[in-house]
Amino acid sequence: MNDNQNKYRERMGEIAALMRERDDFVITAHVNPDPDALGSEIAVRSILEKLGKRARVVNAEPVPRVYAFMDDRNIIEAYDPGVHDGPINSAGALIILDAASYERVGPPGGAMETSPAPVICIDHHVGTDGCGGIDLIDPSASSVGEIIFELCECCGFEIDGEIARCLYTAIVADTRSFQFNNSTPRTHRAAARLLELGVNSEDVYEAIYERNTPGEAALLGLALKDLSVECGGRLAWLKLTRAMQESAGASANNSDYFLNFLRGIEGVDVMILFRDAGGGKTKVSLRGKRGSDVNKVARVFGGGGHVQASGITLHEPLDEVVEKVLAEARMLFQD
Ligand SMILES: [Mn+2]
């Protein structure tokens, strides 16, 4: 075992000790939660529940419709300062998952930053420093789900059916069904063990990828009419204007549904989806293949994420954002 692995295990031990010692936990994750964020939150809450601890999950916003299937016990609460600032302030410990800054957590992050409670932070994003408490940040992990699985194995937390399903869903979503290069032998070992514990992989796949609405299919059709492929066929992008979203009666809740069509075009290495998110906001989702570092582009505009999957939100009109983000993305192909 090398130094890094030792440090990793030591950190896991500290986290497990705090989980066993304390009570009254508040768990959160990043804004716009994805299955890794939600699955990890629900799994950690279940682990604490089994230890006889009180724990609540408080997010900046309600669970997105497409991921409602993950929270079938309605565990996740949407942050309300009047309801949650008290519990956050008096918590035995705070747990931040799939994010490593108070800012990425959104509104509850402000209350957490000023709370005297110790903070556990478990993440796998690149370029994050942690929250200054007990930080477990491993960018080589496919997902926080994978890290929580290892925490259970290493520290003797029992994985029941619900926890297994949550962790497997987290891993599948963050690796896009083991297709991304963040999917390692370690990832597959975790997944294999979770299958042994009874997870139904077909159900998980269907729940994640096959929940789009006919309106979203119509919106994809409208967007594909204006598909742009440039940089010698290596950069493909789509934009979703307000008019397209109104005409289709749908928005893009699941950006990968759109990006996967671009991913399937032979020779494309970088895929970008631009969306007018309303209220003067534009959201940009970037994906890279074969090692293309789209995080580099996202960081220029204050966005974040992973080397091959990043996002940006800007309070600027769609067309202006398209122009400047594309200018930066084209630089990826200038060598
Ligand atoms: Mn994640």
Boltz pocket constraint, residues with backbone or C-beta under 6 A from the ligand:
constraints:
  - pocket:
      binder: B
      contacts: [[A, 36], [A, 37], [A, 98], [A, 124], [A, 142], [A, 143], [A, 144], [A, 174]]
      max_distance: 6.0
